[in-house]
Amino acid sequence: MCNNVDNQRLLAEYQAAVAGFNHFDSFRWQSGSLLVAGSLVLWGIIFQGNTSDQKTIGFISLFISTLLAVWILFAHHYRQIYMSKVYRIHEIEKILDMQLNRNLGLLENNSKKIIIYGPKGHNLDIFVFIIVSLFGPLLSWLKLGFCLWVMPPLMIVVIVTSLVLQQEQEMKALYRDLSNKS
Protein backbone atom coordinates (compact mmCIF):
# COMPACT_ATOMS: atom_id res chain seq x y z
CA MET A 1 0.00 0.00 0.00
CA CYS A 2 1.24 3.50 -0.83
CA ASN A 3 1.79 6.14 1.79
CA ASN A 4 0.42 9.67 1.48
CA VAL A 5 3.58 11.09 -0.16
CA ASP A 6 3.56 8.30 -2.75
CA ASN A 7 -0.14 8.91 -3.41
CA GLN A 8 0.49 12.64 -3.90
CA ARG A 9 3.32 11.90 -6.34
CA LEU A 10 1.22 9.38 -8.25
CA LEU A 11 -1.74 11.77 -8.41
CA ALA A 12 0.52 14.54 -9.76
CA GLU A 13 1.92 12.16 -12.36
CA TYR A 14 -1.61 11.04 -13.20
CA GLN A 15 -2.75 14.64 -13.75
CA ALA A 16 0.28 15.34 -15.95
CA ALA A 17 -0.33 12.19 -18.02
CA VAL A 18 -4.02 13.06 -18.52
CA ALA A 19 -3.13 16.64 -19.51
CA GLY A 20 -0.47 15.33 -21.91
CA PHE A 21 -2.92 12.86 -23.42
CA ASN A 22 -5.47 15.63 -24.00
CA HIS A 23 -2.83 17.93 -25.51
CA PHE A 24 -1.43 15.38 -27.95
CA ASP A 25 -4.87 14.14 -28.98
CA SER A 26 -6.36 17.59 -29.60
CA PHE A 27 -3.29 19.11 -31.27
CA ARG A 28 -3.22 16.48 -34.03
CA TRP A 29 -6.85 17.25 -34.86
CA GLN A 30 -6.32 21.01 -34.74
CA SER A 31 -3.43 20.84 -37.17
CA GLY A 32 -5.27 18.33 -39.35
CA SER A 33 -8.36 20.54 -39.52
CA LEU A 34 -6.32 23.42 -40.91
CA LEU A 35 -4.64 21.22 -43.51
CA VAL A 36 -7.90 19.62 -44.61
CA ALA A 37 -9.68 22.99 -44.87
CA GLY A 38 -6.78 24.46 -46.85
CA SER A 39 -6.73 21.46 -49.18
CA LEU A 40 -10.45 21.71 -49.89
CA VAL A 41 -10.18 25.46 -50.51
CA LEU A 42 -7.33 24.83 -52.95
CA TRP A 43 -9.44 22.22 -54.79
CA GLY A 44 -12.32 24.69 -54.90
CA ILE A 45 -10.10 27.35 -56.48
CA ILE A 46 -8.69 24.92 -59.03
CA PHE A 47 -12.01 23.43 -60.11
CA GLN A 48 -13.87 26.76 -59.96
CA GLY A 49 -11.38 28.14 -62.46
CA ASN A 50 -12.29 25.35 -64.90
CA THR A 51 -8.73 24.08 -64.99
CA SER A 52 -8.48 21.32 -67.53
CA ASP A 53 -4.73 20.89 -67.42
CA GLN A 54 -4.16 17.39 -66.09
CA LYS A 55 -0.53 18.15 -65.26
CA THR A 56 -1.53 21.06 -62.98
CA ILE A 57 -4.17 18.95 -61.28
CA GLY A 58 -1.64 16.13 -60.92
CA PHE A 59 0.93 18.37 -59.25
CA ILE A 60 -1.64 19.84 -56.89
CA SER A 61 -2.92 16.34 -56.09
CA LEU A 62 0.63 15.26 -55.35
CA PHE A 63 1.21 18.32 -53.15
CA ILE A 64 -2.01 17.80 -51.16
CA SER A 65 -1.45 14.06 -50.76
CA THR A 66 2.12 14.62 -49.59
CA LEU A 67 1.06 17.36 -47.16
CA LEU A 68 -1.71 15.18 -45.71
CA ALA A 69 0.64 12.18 -45.57
CA VAL A 70 2.96 14.22 -43.38
CA TRP A 71 -0.05 15.11 -41.20
CA ILE A 72 -1.24 11.51 -40.83
CA LEU A 73 2.29 10.32 -39.98
CA PHE A 74 2.53 13.16 -37.46
CA ALA A 75 -0.88 12.20 -36.02
CA HIS A 76 0.22 8.58 -35.73
CA HIS A 77 3.44 9.65 -34.01
CA TYR A 78 1.37 11.66 -31.53
CA ARG A 79 -0.94 8.70 -31.04
CA GLN A 80 1.99 6.56 -29.98
CA ILE A 81 3.04 9.23 -27.47
CA TYR A 82 -0.42 9.61 -25.96
CA MET A 83 -0.99 5.85 -25.84
CA SER A 84 2.16 5.59 -23.72
CA LYS A 85 0.53 8.14 -21.42
CA VAL A 86 -2.67 6.06 -21.36
CA TYR A 87 -0.57 3.05 -20.39
CA ARG A 88 0.90 4.96 -17.45
CA ILE A 89 -2.57 6.25 -16.53
CA HIS A 90 -3.74 2.63 -16.33
CA GLU A 91 -0.76 1.66 -14.17
CA ILE A 92 -1.48 4.48 -11.72
CA GLU A 93 -5.20 3.65 -11.67
CA LYS A 94 -4.34 0.06 -10.73
CA ILE A 95 -2.05 1.19 -7.91
CA LEU A 96 -4.58 3.70 -6.54
CA ASP A 97 -7.58 1.45 -7.22
CA MET A 98 -9.12 3.94 -9.66
CA GLN A 99 -11.34 2.91 -12.58
CA LEU A 100 -12.20 5.80 -14.92
CA ASN A 101 -9.83 5.14 -17.83
CA ARG A 102 -9.47 1.41 -17.22
CA ASN A 103 -13.25 1.07 -17.63
CA LEU A 104 -12.88 2.33 -21.21
CA GLY A 105 -10.68 -0.64 -22.06
CA LEU A 106 -8.31 1.40 -24.24
CA LEU A 107 -5.48 -1.01 -23.55
CA GLU A 108 -7.10 -4.06 -21.98
CA ASN A 109 -10.27 -5.39 -23.59
CA ASN A 110 -11.02 -7.58 -20.59
CA SER A 111 -11.40 -4.48 -18.38
CA LYS A 112 -13.87 -2.72 -20.70
CA LYS A 113 -17.02 -1.79 -18.78
CA ILE A 114 -18.02 1.30 -20.78
CA ILE A 115 -18.62 0.87 -24.48
CA ILE A 116 -17.98 3.78 -26.83
CA TYR A 117 -19.85 3.31 -30.09
CA GLY A 118 -18.70 4.38 -33.52
CA PRO A 119 -15.33 4.63 -35.18
CA LYS A 120 -12.27 5.58 -33.13
CA GLY A 121 -10.45 8.86 -33.68
CA HIS A 122 -7.32 7.32 -35.15
CA ASN A 123 -9.45 5.48 -37.71
CA LEU A 124 -11.30 8.68 -38.54
CA ASP A 125 -8.11 10.60 -39.24
CA ILE A 126 -6.96 7.86 -41.63
CA PHE A 127 -10.36 8.04 -43.34
CA VAL A 128 -10.10 11.85 -43.65
CA PHE A 129 -6.58 11.49 -45.04
CA ILE A 130 -7.76 9.04 -47.71
CA ILE A 131 -10.87 11.01 -48.69
CA VAL A 132 -9.20 14.41 -48.95
CA SER A 133 -6.06 13.05 -50.63
CA LEU A 134 -8.09 11.29 -53.31
CA PHE A 135 -10.80 13.96 -53.68
CA GLY A 136 -8.95 15.92 -56.37
CA PRO A 137 -7.75 12.95 -58.39
CA LEU A 138 -11.28 11.50 -58.33
CA LEU A 139 -12.85 14.77 -59.49
CA SER A 140 -10.16 15.13 -62.15
CA TRP A 141 -10.82 11.61 -63.37
CA LEU A 142 -14.57 12.22 -63.53
CA LYS A 143 -14.16 15.60 -65.20
CA LEU A 144 -11.22 14.98 -67.55
CA GLY A 145 -10.88 11.22 -67.76
CA PHE A 146 -8.08 9.00 -66.54
CA CYS A 147 -4.48 10.15 -66.74
CA LEU A 148 -1.26 8.97 -65.14
CA TRP A 149 -1.00 12.17 -63.09
CA VAL A 150 -3.57 10.83 -60.63
CA MET A 151 -1.47 7.77 -59.82
CA PRO A 152 1.23 9.29 -57.53
CA PRO A 153 -1.33 10.53 -54.96
CA LEU A 154 -2.93 7.08 -54.98
CA MET A 155 0.46 5.47 -54.35
CA ILE A 156 1.15 7.87 -51.46
CA VAL A 157 -2.21 7.05 -49.89
CA VAL A 158 -1.73 3.30 -50.20
CA ILE A 159 1.85 3.32 -48.84
CA VAL A 160 1.21 5.69 -45.94
CA THR A 161 -2.08 4.04 -44.93
CA SER A 162 -0.44 0.60 -44.99
CA LEU A 163 2.47 1.85 -42.90
CA VAL A 164 0.23 3.48 -40.29
CA LEU A 165 -2.07 0.45 -40.03
CA GLN A 166 0.90 -1.91 -39.68
CA GLN A 167 2.44 0.22 -36.94
CA GLU A 168 -0.94 0.45 -35.21
CA GLN A 169 -1.10 -3.36 -35.04
CA GLU A 170 2.46 -3.51 -33.67
CA MET A 171 1.58 -0.91 -31.03
CA LYS A 172 -1.53 -2.84 -29.99
CA ALA A 173 0.51 -6.04 -29.71
CA LEU A 174 3.08 -4.26 -27.54
CA TYR A 175 0.44 -2.95 -25.12
CA ARG A 176 -1.30 -6.34 -25.08
CA ASP A 177 2.01 -7.98 -24.10
CA LEU A 178 2.72 -5.33 -21.46
CA SER A 179 -0.76 -5.70 -20.01
CA ASN A 180 -0.39 -9.47 -19.81
CA LYS A 181 2.93 -9.12 -17.94
CA SER A 182 1.55 -6.75 -15.31
C-alpha positions in Angstrom: 0.0 0.0 0.0 1.2 3.5 -0.8 1.8 6.1 1.8 0.4 9.7 1.5 3.6 11.1 -0.2 3.6 8.3 -2.7 -0.1 8.9 -3.4 0.5 12.6 -3.9 3.3 11.9 -6.3 1.2 9.4 -8.3 -1.7 11.8 -8.4 0.5 14.5 -9.8 1.9 12.2 -12.4 -1.6 11.0 -13.2 -2.7 14.6 -13.7 0.3 15.3 -15.9 -0.3 12.2 -18.0 -4.0 13.1 -18.5 -3.1 16.6 -19.5 -0.5 15.3 -21.9 -2.9 12.9 -23.4 -5.5 15.6 -24.0 -2.8 17.9 -25.5 -1.4 15.4 -28.0 -4.9 14.1 -29.0 -6.4 17.6 -29.6 -3.3 19.1 -31.3 -3.2 16.5 -34.0 -6.9 17.3 -34.9 -6.3 21.0 -34.7 -3.4 20.8 -37.2 -5.3 18.3 -39.4 -8.4 20.5 -39.5 -6.3 23.4 -40.9 -4.6 21.2 -43.5 -7.9 19.6 -44.6 -9.7 23.0 -44.9 -6.8 24.5 -46.8 -6.7 21.5 -49.2 -10.5 21.7 -49.9 -10.2 25.5 -50.5 -7.3 24.8 -53.0 -9.4 22.2 -54.8 -12.3 24.7 -54.9 -10.1 27.4 -56.5 -8.7 24.9 -59.0 -12.0 23.4 -60.1 -13.9 26.8 -60.0 -11.4 28.1 -62.5 -12.3 25.3 -64.9 -8.7 24.1 -65.0 -8.5 21.3 -67.5 -4.7 20.9 -67.4 -4.2 17.4 -66.1 -0.5 18.2 -65.3 -1.5 21.1 -63.0 -4.2 19.0 -61.3 -1.6 16.1 -60.9 0.9 18.4 -59.2 -1.6 19.8 -56.9 -2.9 16.3 -56.1 0.6 15.3 -55.4 1.2 18.3 -53.1 -2.0 17.8 -51.2 -1.4 14.1 -50.8 2.1 14.6 -49.6 1.1 17.4 -47.2 -1.7 15.2 -45.7 0.6 12.2 -45.6 3.0 14.2 -43.4 0.0 15.1 -41.2 -1.2 11.5 -40.8 2.3 10.3 -40.0 2.5 13.2 -37.5 -0.9 12.2 -36.0 0.2 8.6 -35.7 3.4 9.6 -34.0 1.4 11.7 -31.5 -0.9 8.7 -31.0 2.0 6.6 -30.0 3.0 9.2 -27.5 -0.4 9.6 -26.0 -1.0 5.9 -25.8 2.2 5.6 -23.7 0.5 8.1 -21.4 -2.7 6.1 -21.4 -0.6 3.0 -20.4 0.9 5.0 -17.5 -2.6 6.3 -16.5 -3.7 2.6 -16.3 -0.8 1.7 -14.2 -1.5 4.5 -11.7 -5.2 3.6 -11.7 -4.3 0.1 -10.7 -2.1 1.2 -7.9 -4.6 3.7 -6.5 -7.6 1.5 -7.2 -9.1 3.9 -9.7 -11.3 2.9 -12.6 -12.2 5.8 -14.9 -9.8 5.1 -17.8 -9.5 1.4 -17.2 -13.3 1.1 -17.6 -12.9 2.3 -21.2 -10.7 -0.6 -22.1 -8.3 1.4 -24.2 -5.5 -1.0 -23.5 -7.1 -4.1 -22.0 -10.3 -5.4 -23.6 -11.0 -7.6 -20.6 -11.4 -4.5 -18.4 -13.9 -2.7 -20.7 -17.0 -1.8 -18.8 -18.0 1.3 -20.8 -18.6 0.9 -24.5 -18.0 3.8 -26.8 -19.9 3.3 -30.1 -18.7 4.4 -33.5 -15.3 4.6 -35.2 -12.3 5.6 -33.1 -10.5 8.9 -33.7 -7.3 7.3 -35.1 -9.5 5.5 -37.7 -11.3 8.7 -38.5 -8.1 10.6 -39.2 -7.0 7.9 -41.6 -10.4 8.0 -43.3 -10.1 11.9 -43.6 -6.6 11.5 -45.0 -7.8 9.0 -47.7 -10.9 11.0 -48.7 -9.2 14.4 -48.9 -6.1 13.1 -50.6 -8.1 11.3 -53.3 -10.8 14.0 -53.7 -9.0 15.9 -56.4 -7.8 13.0 -58.4 -11.3 11.5 -58.3 -12.9 14.8 -59.5 -10.2 15.1 -62.1 -10.8 11.6 -63.4 -14.6 12.2 -63.5 -14.2 15.6 -65.2 -11.2 15.0 -67.6 -10.9 11.2 -67.8 -8.1 9.0 -66.5 -4.5 10.1 -66.7 -1.3 9.0 -65.1 -1.0 12.2 -63.1 -3.6 10.8 -60.6 -1.5 7.8 -59.8 1.2 9.3 -57.5 -1.3 10.5 -55.0 -2.9 7.1 -55.0 0.5 5.5 -54.4 1.2 7.9 -51.5 -2.2 7.1 -49.9 -1.7 3.3 -50.2 1.8 3.3 -48.8 1.2 5.7 -45.9 -2.1 4.0 -44.9 -0.4 0.6 -45.0 2.5 1.8 -42.9 0.2 3.5 -40.3 -2.1 0.4 -40.0 0.9 -1.9 -39.7 2.4 0.2 -36.9 -0.9 0.4 -35.2 -1.1 -3.4 -35.0 2.5 -3.5 -33.7 1.6 -0.9 -31.0 -1.5 -2.8 -30.0 0.5 -6.0 -29.7 3.1 -4.3 -27.5 0.4 -3.0 -25.1 -1.3 -6.3 -25.1 2.0 -8.0 -24.1 2.7 -5.3 -21.5 -0.8 -5.7 -20.0 -0.4 -9.5 -19.8 2.9 -9.1 -17.9 1.5 -6.7 -15.3 
